[in-house]
Amino acid sequence: MRKVLPFFLGIFLVVVVGAYWVLNYTGSNKDLATGSPYLITVEPGMTTADIANLLHKQKLVKTPEAFRLEAKFRGLERDLQAGRYEITAGMSNSEIVEVLSKGQVQRVKFTVPEGFTVVKTAKKIEAEGLGSAEKFIEAARNYTPYPYMETSDPNVIYKAEGFIFPSTYMFDIGMNEKDMLAMMVKEFNTQMNKENIPEEAEKQKMSIRDLVNMAALVEMEAVFKEEQPRIAGVFLRRLEIYMPIQSDTTIQYILGTQKEEITIADTRIQNPYNTYQNPGLPPGPISSPGMSAIKAVLNPEKTEYLYFVAEKDGHHRFTKTYAEHLKAIEDIHGPQ
Protein backbone atom coordinates (compact mmCIF):
# COMPACT_ATOMS: atom_id res chain seq x y z
CA MET A 1 0.00 0.00 0.00
CA ARG A 2 2.89 2.34 0.80
CA LYS A 3 4.18 1.94 -2.75
CA VAL A 4 0.72 2.18 -4.39
CA LEU A 5 -0.56 5.18 -2.40
CA PRO A 6 1.92 7.72 -3.84
CA PHE A 7 1.04 6.47 -7.33
CA PHE A 8 -2.71 7.08 -6.82
CA LEU A 9 -2.06 10.41 -5.17
CA GLY A 10 0.01 11.37 -8.17
CA ILE A 11 -2.74 10.33 -10.56
CA PHE A 12 -5.31 12.25 -8.51
CA LEU A 13 -3.13 15.36 -8.54
CA VAL A 14 -2.69 15.12 -12.30
CA VAL A 15 -6.45 14.80 -12.79
CA VAL A 16 -7.19 17.75 -10.53
CA VAL A 17 -4.54 19.95 -12.16
CA GLY A 18 -5.68 18.81 -15.59
CA ALA A 19 -9.32 19.55 -14.82
CA TYR A 20 -8.39 22.94 -13.42
CA TRP A 21 -6.36 23.72 -16.58
CA VAL A 22 -9.17 22.52 -18.86
CA LEU A 23 -11.76 24.58 -16.99
CA ASN A 24 -9.64 27.69 -17.16
CA TYR A 25 -8.74 27.16 -20.80
CA THR A 26 -12.22 26.31 -22.02
CA GLY A 27 -13.92 28.57 -19.50
CA SER A 28 -12.34 31.75 -20.75
CA ASN A 29 -14.62 33.83 -22.92
CA LYS A 30 -12.14 36.62 -23.68
CA ASP A 31 -12.60 36.04 -27.41
CA LEU A 32 -16.21 37.16 -26.98
CA ALA A 33 -15.37 40.26 -24.98
CA THR A 34 -17.00 43.44 -26.25
CA GLY A 35 -17.37 45.19 -22.91
CA SER A 36 -21.12 45.41 -23.51
CA PRO A 37 -23.59 44.28 -20.82
CA TYR A 38 -26.40 41.92 -21.85
CA LEU A 39 -29.61 41.19 -19.99
CA ILE A 40 -30.57 37.52 -19.83
CA THR A 41 -33.59 35.93 -18.15
CA VAL A 42 -33.21 32.57 -16.43
CA GLU A 43 -36.74 31.22 -16.20
CA PRO A 44 -37.87 29.01 -13.29
CA GLY A 45 -37.32 25.34 -14.10
CA MET A 46 -34.46 25.89 -16.55
CA THR A 47 -31.70 23.25 -16.31
CA THR A 48 -27.97 23.96 -16.40
CA ALA A 49 -27.99 22.77 -20.01
CA ASP A 50 -30.82 25.21 -20.85
CA ILE A 51 -28.90 28.07 -19.24
CA ALA A 52 -25.69 27.08 -21.01
CA ASN A 53 -27.45 27.07 -24.38
CA LEU A 54 -29.07 30.44 -23.63
CA LEU A 55 -25.68 31.96 -22.80
CA HIS A 56 -24.15 30.43 -25.91
CA LYS A 57 -26.89 31.87 -28.16
CA GLN A 58 -26.27 35.28 -26.62
CA LYS A 59 -22.53 34.83 -27.38
CA LEU A 60 -21.62 35.04 -23.72
CA VAL A 61 -19.97 31.60 -23.51
CA LYS A 62 -17.91 29.85 -26.18
CA THR A 63 -19.18 26.32 -25.57
CA PRO A 64 -22.21 25.20 -23.56
CA GLU A 65 -20.38 22.04 -22.47
CA ALA A 66 -17.59 24.04 -20.83
CA PHE A 67 -20.12 26.10 -18.86
CA ARG A 68 -21.91 22.96 -17.67
CA LEU A 69 -18.59 21.41 -16.69
CA GLU A 70 -17.71 24.52 -14.68
CA ALA A 71 -21.01 24.42 -12.76
CA LYS A 72 -20.67 20.64 -12.17
CA PHE A 73 -17.02 20.83 -11.06
CA ARG A 74 -17.92 23.54 -8.51
CA GLY A 75 -20.96 21.63 -7.27
CA LEU A 76 -23.31 24.45 -8.24
CA GLU A 77 -25.36 22.72 -10.94
CA ARG A 78 -28.51 22.85 -8.82
CA ASP A 79 -27.85 26.31 -7.39
CA LEU A 80 -28.25 28.44 -10.52
CA GLN A 81 -31.19 30.71 -9.73
CA ALA A 82 -34.01 32.09 -11.85
CA GLY A 83 -34.07 35.84 -12.45
CA ARG A 84 -33.00 38.67 -14.71
CA TYR A 85 -29.22 39.10 -14.90
CA GLU A 86 -26.78 41.52 -16.43
CA ILE A 87 -23.81 39.64 -17.90
CA THR A 88 -20.91 41.46 -19.53
CA ALA A 89 -19.53 39.85 -22.68
CA GLY A 90 -16.09 38.47 -21.86
CA MET A 91 -16.87 37.24 -18.35
CA SER A 92 -15.45 33.78 -17.69
CA ASN A 93 -17.65 30.76 -17.09
CA SER A 94 -16.52 30.81 -13.48
CA GLU A 95 -17.64 34.43 -13.05
CA ILE A 96 -21.00 33.78 -14.70
CA VAL A 97 -21.64 30.70 -12.54
CA GLU A 98 -20.81 32.82 -9.48
CA VAL A 99 -23.37 35.47 -10.45
CA LEU A 100 -26.13 32.96 -11.23
CA SER A 101 -25.53 30.82 -8.14
CA LYS A 102 -25.72 33.82 -5.82
CA GLY A 103 -28.86 35.16 -7.47
CA GLN A 104 -27.21 38.49 -8.20
CA VAL A 105 -30.08 39.62 -10.38
CA GLN A 106 -30.14 42.97 -12.13
CA ARG A 107 -32.16 45.46 -10.10
CA VAL A 108 -33.36 48.99 -10.60
CA LYS A 109 -34.22 51.62 -7.99
CA PHE A 110 -37.74 53.03 -7.79
CA THR A 111 -39.05 55.60 -5.31
CA VAL A 112 -42.64 56.19 -4.21
CA PRO A 113 -42.84 59.70 -2.69
CA GLU A 114 -45.14 60.45 0.24
CA GLY A 115 -48.59 61.54 -0.90
CA PHE A 116 -48.48 59.66 -4.22
CA THR A 117 -51.70 58.06 -5.44
CA VAL A 118 -52.08 54.72 -7.22
CA VAL A 119 -52.38 56.57 -10.53
CA LYS A 120 -49.33 58.78 -9.96
CA THR A 121 -47.28 55.74 -8.89
CA ALA A 122 -48.43 53.86 -11.99
CA LYS A 123 -47.50 56.74 -14.29
CA LYS A 124 -44.07 57.00 -12.66
CA ILE A 125 -43.47 53.27 -13.20
CA GLU A 126 -44.31 53.66 -16.88
CA ALA A 127 -42.30 56.88 -17.28
CA GLU A 128 -39.22 55.13 -15.90
CA GLY A 129 -39.68 52.23 -18.31
CA LEU A 130 -40.40 49.64 -15.62
CA GLY A 131 -43.89 48.56 -16.61
CA SER A 132 -47.38 49.45 -17.75
CA ALA A 133 -49.35 52.13 -15.88
CA GLU A 134 -52.60 50.47 -16.96
CA LYS A 135 -51.57 47.06 -15.60
CA PHE A 136 -50.43 48.52 -12.28
CA ILE A 137 -53.68 50.45 -11.89
CA GLU A 138 -55.72 47.34 -12.69
CA ALA A 139 -53.72 45.31 -10.16
CA ALA A 140 -54.40 47.93 -7.44
CA ARG A 141 -58.15 47.94 -8.02
CA ASN A 142 -58.97 44.88 -5.89
CA TYR A 143 -55.64 43.91 -4.31
CA THR A 144 -56.23 43.19 -0.59
CA PRO A 145 -53.67 40.71 0.80
CA TYR A 146 -54.26 41.92 4.39
CA PRO A 147 -57.65 41.90 6.17
CA TYR A 148 -57.46 45.60 7.11
CA MET A 149 -57.42 46.52 3.40
CA GLU A 150 -60.81 44.89 2.78
CA THR A 151 -63.84 47.10 2.24
CA SER A 152 -67.37 46.49 1.04
CA ASP A 153 -67.84 50.12 0.00
CA PRO A 154 -68.59 50.05 -3.75
CA ASN A 155 -67.41 53.66 -4.07
CA VAL A 156 -63.78 52.78 -3.34
CA ILE A 157 -61.86 53.14 -6.59
CA TYR A 158 -58.67 51.27 -5.65
CA LYS A 159 -58.63 49.01 -2.61
CA ALA A 160 -54.82 49.24 -2.50
CA GLU A 161 -54.94 53.07 -2.38
CA GLY A 162 -53.19 54.33 0.75
CA PHE A 163 -51.44 51.03 1.45
CA ILE A 164 -48.51 51.53 -0.94
CA PHE A 165 -45.73 52.51 1.45
CA PRO A 166 -43.72 55.58 0.39
CA SER A 167 -40.15 54.30 0.15
CA THR A 168 -37.34 53.40 -2.26
CA TYR A 169 -37.53 49.90 -3.71
CA MET A 170 -35.14 47.70 -5.67
CA PHE A 171 -37.08 45.94 -8.41
CA ASP A 172 -35.75 43.00 -10.40
CA ILE A 173 -35.57 43.94 -14.06
CA GLY A 174 -38.61 42.45 -15.73
CA MET A 175 -40.69 42.29 -12.53
CA ASN A 176 -44.37 42.45 -13.37
CA GLU A 177 -46.71 45.16 -12.12
CA LYS A 178 -48.59 42.97 -9.64
CA ASP A 179 -45.34 41.87 -7.99
CA MET A 180 -44.24 45.51 -7.71
CA LEU A 181 -47.53 46.35 -6.00
CA ALA A 182 -47.19 43.32 -3.71
CA MET A 183 -43.72 44.46 -2.62
CA MET A 184 -44.97 47.98 -1.81
CA VAL A 185 -48.00 46.77 0.14
CA LYS A 186 -45.91 44.22 2.03
CA GLU A 187 -43.53 47.02 3.04
CA PHE A 188 -46.51 48.99 4.38
CA ASN A 189 -47.49 46.02 6.54
CA THR A 190 -43.90 45.53 7.71
CA GLN A 191 -43.46 49.17 8.71
CA MET A 192 -46.85 49.32 10.45
CA ASN A 193 -45.98 46.32 12.61
CA LYS A 194 -42.45 47.57 13.22
CA GLU A 195 -43.88 50.81 14.67
CA ASN A 196 -46.63 48.97 16.63
CA ILE A 197 -49.28 50.97 14.76
CA PRO A 198 -52.01 48.25 14.88
CA GLU A 199 -51.76 48.10 18.69
CA GLU A 200 -51.89 51.89 19.02
CA ALA A 201 -54.88 52.11 16.68
CA GLU A 202 -56.72 49.42 18.63
CA LYS A 203 -56.18 51.35 21.87
CA GLN A 204 -57.90 54.32 20.27
CA LYS A 205 -60.64 52.12 18.81
CA MET A 206 -59.68 53.12 15.29
CA SER A 207 -59.51 50.69 12.37
CA ILE A 208 -56.33 50.60 10.26
CA ARG A 209 -58.36 51.57 7.21
CA ASP A 210 -59.83 54.66 8.92
CA LEU A 211 -56.41 55.56 10.32
CA VAL A 212 -54.81 55.45 6.87
CA ASN A 213 -57.80 57.27 5.39
CA MET A 214 -57.35 60.18 7.80
CA ALA A 215 -53.54 60.10 7.52
CA ALA A 216 -53.81 60.44 3.74
CA LEU A 217 -55.76 63.69 4.17
CA VAL A 218 -53.18 65.00 6.65
CA GLU A 219 -50.35 64.01 4.30
CA MET A 220 -51.89 65.93 1.42
CA GLU A 221 -52.75 69.05 3.44
CA ALA A 222 -49.46 69.48 5.31
CA VAL A 223 -46.49 70.89 3.42
CA PHE A 224 -44.43 70.90 6.62
CA LYS A 225 -44.36 67.79 8.81
CA GLU A 226 -44.41 69.78 12.05
CA GLU A 227 -47.96 70.88 11.19
CA GLN A 228 -49.30 67.34 10.70
CA PRO A 229 -50.40 66.78 14.34
CA ARG A 230 -52.30 70.11 14.39
CA ILE A 231 -54.03 69.42 11.07
CA ALA A 232 -54.91 65.92 12.30
CA GLY A 233 -56.37 67.53 15.42
CA VAL A 234 -58.58 69.84 13.34
CA PHE A 235 -59.93 67.00 11.19
CA LEU A 236 -60.56 64.71 14.18
CA ARG A 237 -62.35 67.50 16.04
CA ARG A 238 -64.58 68.10 13.03
CA LEU A 239 -65.50 64.40 12.97
CA GLU A 240 -66.31 64.51 16.68
CA ILE A 241 -68.83 67.34 16.25
CA TYR A 242 -70.24 65.90 12.98
CA MET A 243 -68.85 68.77 10.93
CA PRO A 244 -67.82 68.03 7.31
CA ILE A 245 -64.05 67.70 6.89
CA GLN A 246 -64.13 69.97 3.80
CA SER A 247 -60.65 69.10 2.57
CA ASP A 248 -59.63 70.51 -0.83
CA THR A 249 -57.39 67.47 -1.27
CA THR A 250 -60.44 65.25 -1.78
CA ILE A 251 -61.61 67.54 -4.58
CA GLN A 252 -58.18 67.29 -6.19
CA TYR A 253 -58.42 63.50 -5.93
CA ILE A 254 -61.76 63.60 -7.74
CA LEU A 255 -60.36 65.90 -10.44
CA GLY A 256 -57.20 63.80 -10.76
CA THR A 257 -54.97 66.87 -10.74
CA GLN A 258 -53.31 69.22 -8.25
CA LYS A 259 -55.44 72.27 -8.93
CA GLU A 260 -53.89 75.46 -7.54
CA GLU A 261 -57.21 76.91 -6.41
CA ILE A 262 -60.42 75.03 -5.70
CA THR A 263 -63.58 76.89 -6.77
CA ILE A 264 -67.05 76.93 -5.21
CA ALA A 265 -68.25 74.97 -8.26
CA ASP A 266 -65.60 72.31 -7.56
CA THR A 267 -66.88 71.85 -4.00
CA ARG A 268 -70.35 71.11 -5.38
CA ILE A 269 -69.23 68.15 -7.50
CA GLN A 270 -71.44 65.17 -6.74
CA ASN A 271 -68.95 62.46 -5.79
CA PRO A 272 -68.62 60.16 -2.74
CA TYR A 273 -65.06 61.46 -2.19
CA ASN A 274 -66.24 65.07 -1.90
CA THR A 275 -65.83 65.90 1.82
CA TYR A 276 -67.63 69.22 1.32
CA GLN A 277 -70.83 67.45 0.30
CA ASN A 278 -70.49 64.25 2.34
CA PRO A 279 -69.93 64.08 6.11
CA GLY A 280 -67.24 61.85 7.60
CA LEU A 281 -64.23 60.31 5.91
CA PRO A 282 -64.12 59.68 2.16
CA PRO A 283 -64.80 56.08 1.03
CA GLY A 284 -61.08 55.31 1.09
CA PRO A 285 -57.62 56.88 1.36
CA ILE A 286 -56.73 59.43 -1.32
CA SER A 287 -52.95 58.88 -1.29
CA SER A 288 -50.08 56.99 0.33
CA PRO A 289 -49.36 58.65 3.69
CA GLY A 290 -45.91 58.54 5.25
CA MET A 291 -45.33 57.19 8.75
CA SER A 292 -45.19 60.70 10.24
CA ALA A 293 -48.74 61.44 9.01
CA ILE A 294 -50.00 58.12 10.41
CA LYS A 295 -48.42 58.88 13.79
CA ALA A 296 -49.87 62.40 13.70
CA VAL A 297 -53.38 60.95 13.53
CA LEU A 298 -52.63 58.72 16.52
CA ASN A 299 -51.06 61.63 18.41
CA PRO A 300 -52.97 64.72 17.28
CA GLU A 301 -52.46 68.17 18.74
CA LYS A 302 -55.58 68.96 20.76
CA THR A 303 -56.73 72.54 20.20
CA GLU A 304 -59.96 74.47 19.68
CA TYR A 305 -59.12 75.10 16.03
CA LEU A 306 -61.68 74.13 13.42
CA TYR A 307 -60.27 75.93 10.36
CA PHE A 308 -56.97 76.50 8.61
CA VAL A 309 -55.86 78.20 5.42
CA ALA A 310 -52.53 77.95 3.62
CA GLU A 311 -50.09 80.85 3.83
CA LYS A 312 -48.09 81.68 0.69
CA ASP A 313 -45.02 79.86 2.06
CA GLY A 314 -46.96 76.63 2.60
CA HIS A 315 -47.50 77.00 6.34
CA HIS A 316 -51.07 77.25 7.63
CA ARG A 317 -52.95 79.80 9.69
CA PHE A 318 -55.30 78.12 12.15
CA THR A 319 -58.50 79.72 13.47
CA LYS A 320 -61.35 78.80 15.81
CA THR A 321 -64.36 80.44 14.16
CA TYR A 322 -65.63 80.82 10.61
CA ALA A 323 -65.42 84.62 10.90
CA GLU A 324 -61.75 84.35 11.89
CA HIS A 325 -61.22 81.94 9.00
CA LEU A 326 -62.69 84.38 6.46
CA LYS A 327 -60.51 87.15 7.91
CA ALA A 328 -57.42 84.95 7.56
CA ILE A 329 -58.27 84.20 3.92
CA GLU A 330 -58.66 87.91 3.19
CA ASP A 331 -55.36 88.73 4.94
CA ILE A 332 -53.49 86.15 2.89
CA HIS A 333 -55.23 86.24 -0.48
CA GLY A 334 -56.93 89.64 -0.50
CA PRO A 335 -60.65 90.44 -0.68
CA GLN A 336 -62.69 87.47 -1.89
Disulfide bonds with the S-S distance in Angstrom:
none
